[in-house]
């Protein structure tokens, strides 16, 4: 099969250019309003995911090791928490959960066993859960610094460093 | 300079994500932008069934579907006979633990990959971009999808050269490539 190049006319291009519609600021303001109405529900979902995570974290398949499936389940739950924490701007929870993802992913890839590192992260997540009493800025800084030491101790990379070196910003601007 | 305006009222969107709450979040953002026709699916198979009865104008799909790889799902779209469907813009939404799948999604034929958590600003700008920037669509034995090159500069090494590229020359230095692009 020879290589073919098409120059398709997309229906969406015609539709978005029709008279009317919303400006960027209007659209963003409206979307933010819709999102803020979901914050309370989002907090419940985060709490539920943290509880589901605890069930896995505190019941390892073996005395000193999580099974591959348990680590995979942790990553699925953490992924959801990272998404929600980022959306609702819970920075400490976001960073703590990313750190747990990095450790769980590293353990899974290297087949290492280390339950204590996961437990420490779990305790940290419980402390920065949006429904828990808020921690001071200094306490959060100290906690995150300790979590970074765990990652450094294992020599694991952050997952964000493995994104195939694609720059999310390296995209030309769209015409107005 | 005026702001971009988008009229998404008559745009049919398809959203595929395994997580119900994330689906709700993205759907609310899209509704906030004015999209009224939104099909929502939790799995790739469910999405395929929906696509069979209604052709969407744009698709938002998570980076790691539960029942199939996102690249396979996009590949299925790219092999459809309906041109509207084959060329449909596909935006992949990737979570933190799915970042390793970015290359697979791009090589599967995605238009663009957006990292979660998605802000309304990012989502609006990416929709605006895929709707307004025309990109050639390539069909080769190993790839079907939008042109993956964003810049008109030579590939950095022979590995990524296409058969249709100019005959081999010394790969440009970073400085030359930057100068040529500017």
Boltz contact constraints between the chains, C-beta under 6 A:
constraints:
  - contact:
      token1: [A, 1]
      token2: [B, 141]
      max_distance: 6.0
  - contact:
      token1: [A, 3]
      token2: [B, 140]
      max_distance: 6.0
  - contact:
      token1: [A, 4]
      token2: [B, 139]
      max_distance: 6.0
  - contact:
      token1: [A, 5]
      token2: [B, 136]
      max_distance: 6.0
  - contact:
      token1: [A, 5]
      token2: [B, 138]
      max_distance: 6.0
  - contact:
      token1: [A, 6]
      token2: [B, 137]
      max_distance: 6.0
  - contact:
      token1: [A, 7]
      token2: [B, 136]
      max_distance: 6.0
  - contact:
      token1: [A, 8]
      token2: [B, 87]
      max_distance: 6.0
  - contact:
      token1: [A, 8]
      token2: [B, 137]
      max_distance: 6.0
  - contact:
      token1: [A, 11]
      token2: [B, 57]
      max_distance: 6.0
  - contact:
      token1: [A, 12]
      token2: [B, 11]
      max_distance: 6.0
  - contact:
      token1: [A, 12]
      token2: [B, 57]
      max_distance: 6.0
  - contact:
      token1: [A, 12]
      token2: [B, 58]
      max_distance: 6.0
  - contact:
      token1: [A, 12]
      token2: [B, 131]
      max_distance: 6.0
  - contact:
      token1: [A, 13]
      token2: [B, 131]
      max_distance: 6.0
  - contact:
      token1: [A, 15]
      token2: [B, 10]
      max_distance: 6.0
  - contact:
      token1: [A, 15]
      token2: [B, 11]
      max_distance: 6.0
  - contact:
      token1: [A, 16]
      token2: [B, 6]
      max_distance: 6.0
  - contact:
      token1: [A, 16]
      token2: [B, 7]
      max_distance: 6.0
  - contact:
      token1: [A, 16]
      token2: [B, 131]
      max_distance: 6.0
  - contact:
      token1: [A, 18]
      token2: [B, 7]
      max_distance: 6.0
  - contact:
      token1: [A, 20]
      token2: [B, 7]
      max_distance: 6.0
  - contact:
      token1: [A, 21]
      token2: [B, 5]
      max_distance: 6.0
  - contact:
      token1: [A, 21]
      token2: [B, 6]
      max_distance: 6.0
  - contact:
      token1: [A, 21]
      token2: [B, 7]
      max_distance: 6.0
  - contact:
      token1: [A, 22]
      token2: [B, 34]
      max_distance: 6.0
  - contact:
      token1: [A, 23]
      token2: [B, 3]
      max_distance: 6.0
  - contact:
      token1: [A, 23]
      token2: [B, 5]
      max_distance: 6.0
  - contact:
      token1: [A, 24]
      token2: [B, 3]
      max_distance: 6.0
  - contact:
      token1: [A, 24]
      token2: [B, 4]
      max_distance: 6.0
  - contact:
      token1: [A, 24]
      token2: [B, 124]
      max_distance: 6.0
  - contact:
      token1: [A, 27]
      token2: [B, 33]
      max_distance: 6.0
  - contact:
      token1: [A, 27]
      token2: [B, 124]
      max_distance: 6.0
  - contact:
      token1: [A, 28]
      token2: [B, 120]
      max_distance: 6.0
  - contact:
      token1: [A, 28]
      token2: [B, 121]
      max_distance: 6.0
  - contact:
      token1: [A, 28]
      token2: [B, 124]
      max_distance: 6.0
  - contact:
      token1: [A, 30]
      token2: [B, 32]
      max_distance: 6.0
  - contact:
      token1: [A, 31]
      token2: [B, 29]
      max_distance: 6.0
  - contact:
      token1: [A, 31]
      token2: [B, 32]
      max_distance: 6.0
  - contact:
      token1: [A, 31]
      token2: [B, 120]
      max_distance: 6.0
  - contact:
      token1: [A, 32]
      token2: [B, 120]
      max_distance: 6.0
  - contact:
      token1: [A, 34]
      token2: [B, 28]
      max_distance: 6.0
  - contact:
      token1: [A, 34]
      token2: [B, 32]
      max_distance: 6.0
  - contact:
      token1: [A, 45]
      token2: [B, 21]
      max_distance: 6.0
  - contact:
      token1: [A, 75]
      token2: [B, 97]
      max_distance: 6.0
  - contact:
      token1: [A, 79]
      token2: [B, 95]
      max_distance: 6.0
  - contact:
      token1: [A, 79]
      token2: [B, 96]
      max_distance: 6.0
  - contact:
      token1: [A, 79]
      token2: [B, 97]
      max_distance: 6.0
  - contact:
      token1: [A, 80]
      token2: [B, 19]
      max_distance: 6.0
  - contact:
      token1: [A, 82]
      token2: [B, 96]
      max_distance: 6.0
  - contact:
      token1: [A, 83]
      token2: [B, 22]
      max_distance: 6.0
  - contact:
      token1: [A, 83]
      token2: [B, 95]
      max_distance: 6.0
  - contact:
      token1: [A, 83]
      token2: [B, 116]
      max_distance: 6.0
  - contact:
      token1: [A, 83]
      token2: [B, 117]
      max_distance: 6.0
  - contact:
      token1: [A, 86]
      token2: [B, 117]
      max_distance: 6.0
  - contact:
      token1: [A, 87]
      token2: [B, 117]
      max_distance: 6.0
  - contact:
      token1: [A, 98]
      token2: [B, 96]
      max_distance: 6.0
  - contact:
      token1: [A, 101]
      token2: [B, 96]
      max_distance: 6.0
  - contact:
      token1: [A, 101]
      token2: [B, 97]
      max_distance: 6.0
  - contact:
      token1: [A, 159]
      token2: [B, 96]
      max_distance: 6.0
  - contact:
      token1: [A, 159]
      token2: [B, 99]
      max_distance: 6.0
  - contact:
      token1: [A, 162]
      token2: [B, 99]
      max_distance: 6.0
  - contact:
      token1: [A, 162]
      token2: [B, 100]
      max_distance: 6.0
  - contact:
      token1: [A, 163]
      token2: [B, 99]
      max_distance: 6.0
  - contact:
      token1: [A, 163]
      token2: [B, 102]
      max_distance: 6.0
  - contact:
      token1: [A, 164]
      token2: [B, 102]
      max_distance: 6.0
  - contact:
      token1: [A, 164]
      token2: [B, 103]
      max_distance: 6.0
  - contact:
      token1: [A, 166]
      token2: [B, 102]
      max_distance: 6.0
  - contact:
      token1: [A, 168]
      token2: [B, 115]
      max_distance: 6.0
  - contact:
      token1: [A, 174]
      token2: [B, 128]
      max_distance: 6.0
  - contact:
      token1: [A, 174]
      token2: [B, 129]
      max_distance: 6.0
  - contact:
      token1: [A, 174]
      token2: [B, 132]
      max_distance: 6.0
  - contact:
      token1: [A, 174]
      token2: [B, 133]
      max_distance: 6.0
  - contact:
      token1: [A, 175]
      token2: [B, 132]
      max_distance: 6.0
  - contact:
      token1: [A, 176]
      token2: [B, 4]
      max_distance: 6.0
